[in-house]
Amino acid sequence: MDGAGRLKGRPGMRQQDVAECRAKPTASYMCYVKENYVKKIIQFFKESYAELKKVVWPGRDDVISSVKVVVIATVIVAAILGFIDMLLLLGIRALF
C-alpha cells in the first residue's frame, strides 16, 4: 500500500488481480492475505525440497533386508496366532 492507503501492484501479481483488488474498497486486505498465502505455499514447497535433498535414502540391499525381516516376522506372527486359534477352537469343542 502506498501512503494514501491504495494498493500497489506487488511483484508477481497479474495486472488483472491488481485491477480487481483496486476495484473493491475492502479488497486490499483480502488481496494482501491471498498473496501472503501464496507466498507461504511457495516457501513451504521450497523448504520441503531442500529437506528432501538432505535425506539419506536406503540402498537396494538395505531395502531388501528390511523386506525380508518384515515378511519373516509376518509369517511367524501368523503361525503363532493360528496355533492359538486352533487351541481355543479345540478347547471350545471339548467344552461343548
N, C-alpha and C positions, 0 to 999 in steps of 0.2 A: 504494500500500500504506500502511496505517496503521502506527503504532508497533509493533503486535503481529505484523506480517508478513501481515496479512489484506488481501485485495484489496478496494479500494474501487471503487465504480462510477465510471467516468470519464464526462465529458460526451460525449454522443453514443452511448454504449453502450446497447444494449437491456437491459431487466431480465432477459430470458431468458439473454443472454450473461453477465451478471454472475452469475446464479444458477449457470449451467453452470461458470463459472470457479471459483466458490467450492466447488463440489461435489467437485472433484478436488484432491488436495493439491499436485500439481506444475503445475496448470493456470494458476496465477497468472502464472508466467513466460511460458507459451505465449500466454496472453491478452494480456499486455503486448506480446509480439513481434507477434502478429496485429494488434493495434490500431496498433502502430508502422508496420507495412507499409501499412495502410490510410491512415494519415496521410501517408506518403511518396508513395503513389499520388495522393492528392488534391492534395498540394503539387506533384507533377510536372505534373498537368493545369493547375493554376493558373498555373504558370510558363510552360508551353507556350503557353497562351492569351495571356499577357502578351507573350511574344516574337512571336507571330503578329500582334499589334496593331502592332508596330514595323516589320513588313515593308513595303517599298515595292513594291507589285505592279505589274508592267508594264502599260502601256495597250494598247489594241487595236492601235494602229499598230505598237508595238514587237513584239508577238506575231506579227503578220502579216509584218513584215520578217524576223523570225528564221525563220519557217517557210519563207519564200522562199529564204533562204540555205541552209537545210538541204536543201530539195528540189533546188536547183540543184547543190549540192555532191554530193548522192547521184547525180544523173544524170551528172555529169562523171566521178566515180569509176567508175560502172558502165560508161561508154563506154570509159574507159582500160583497165579490166580485160577488157572484151570484146575490145578491139583486141589486147591482149597474148595473150589466149586464142586468138584467130584466128591470130596469128603463130606461136605454139607449135604449133598444130594443123597449119598449113601446113609447118612445119619437120619435124615428125614424119612427115607423109605423104611429104615429099621424101626422107627418110632410108630409109623402109621401103617 
